[in-house]
């Protein structure tokens, strides 16, 4: 039996994935989480073979969860199931150590097959994205990415400094570097450009 866990913040999709997994005789669902932190707790508790997760989730993204699994050297393998079809997201996912990357608009029959392949140690990538994966380098550091996300959410430099524990000058320096790297006019435009590329 392949032991699978689902991490998806949208209840309807979580239930749909649960139903699809339930149709398979060789795949067993051992847990479902609504956010990244809960997913991490359940992974430690159940040690599933494969975790199906989206990229964007409250608390901890699917990519952050994958990177954490990699750092903790867990045998659990991550299969991203997402709407994000930009090569920047796929590239970041691969760098985070994910074993598979499927698009949600793909056929439902592909899901179980992907779970089996990932559990067997293979890597699965949606064919329409595979050839684009290395098309453009992501110039942002993890810190710049985090600060741009906060700026995108509407926080000013003071609020970002308070949220991150960094000095205001340090926040401004990181944001200025990100803006320069992206050739943007300001932090909001930089966040928009990074989001469009799949780097945020």
C-alpha positions, -999 to 999 in steps of 0.1 A, spaced: 0 0 0 12 35 -9 5 58 21 -6 93 10 -13 125 28 -31 156 13 -22 192 22 -47 216 6 -62 247 21 -94 247 -1 -118 223 15 -136 214 -18 -103 205 -35 -91 186 -4 -123 165 -5 -121 160 -42 -85 147 -39 -96 125 -10 -123 110 -32 -100 104 -61 -74 87 -38 -102 66 -23 -109 50 -57 -75 34 -58 -70 -1 -43 -32 3 -38 -32 38 -23 -43 46 13 -50 81 26 -34 86 61 -42 122 67 -54 156 53 -42 190 63 -56 225 56 -22 244 60 15 238 59 21 236 96 -6 210 101 8 191 72 43 191 88 28 178 121 9 150 103 39 140 83 59 136 115 31 116 130 22 93 100 54 93 78 35 89 45 52 78 14 38 107 -7 23 141 2 0 159 -23 2 196 -17 -5 229 -34 21 257 -36 1 284 -18 -11 275 17 -15 295 49 14 295 73 38 274 52 37 271 14 40 237 -3 75 247 -15 86 256 21 72 223 32 92 204 5 124 223 15 118 214 52 113 177 43 146 179 24 164 195 54 150 169 78 160 142 53 126 125 55 117 97 31 83 113 24 82 126 -12 64 157 -22 40 159 -52 28 194 -60 -7 196 -75 -13 232 -84 -28 258 -108 5 276 -111 17 268 -146 47 292 -147 82 277 -152 95 298 -123 73 279 -98 84 246 -113 120 255 -111 117 266 -74 98 234 -67 125 212 -82 152 232 -62 131 226 -31 133 189 -36 98 180 -49 94 147 -67 65 157 -89 46 187 -102 11 183 -117 -13 209 -129 -48 208 -115 -64 210 -149 -48 178 -160 -68 145 -162 -78 129 -129 -63 96 -141 -29 112 -141 -30 117 -104 -29 81 -92 -3 72 -118 19 102 -106 15 90 -70 27 55 -80 57 69 -99 67 93 -72 64 65 -45 86 43 -67 113 70 -67 106 85 -101 101 122 -109 69 134 -125 64 167 -142 34 180 -163 46 176 -199 35 211 -209 58 226 -183 89 203 -185 105 220 -215 101 254 -199 117 246 -165 151 261 -171 140 290 -194 149 319 -171 170 322 -139 153 334 -107 174 363 -96 158 367 -61 172 355 -28 149 339 -3 150 370 19 142 393 -10 113 370 -20 99 371 16 101 409 18 85 413 -16 56 391 -5 51 413 26 53 445 4 28 429 -20 5 424 10 6 462 16 31 465 44 54 495 45 91 493 54 83 499 91 57 472 93 80 448 73 108 455 97 86 448 127 72 416 111 107 402 102 128 416 131 151 434 106 162 470 108 143 494 85 175 502 66 181 465 60 145 461 47 150 490 24 183 476 11 168 442 4 138 457 -14 160 481 -34 181 451 -45 150 432 -56 136 462 -74 170 466 -92 173 429 -101 138 429 -117 142 463 -134 111 476 -117 101 511 -107 90 503 -72 84 475 -48 48 469 -59 58 466 -95 87 443 -85 63 420 -66 39 420 -96 68 411 -120 81 384 -97 46 370 -92 41 368 -130 74 349 -134 65 325 -107 94 337 -85 72 349 -56 
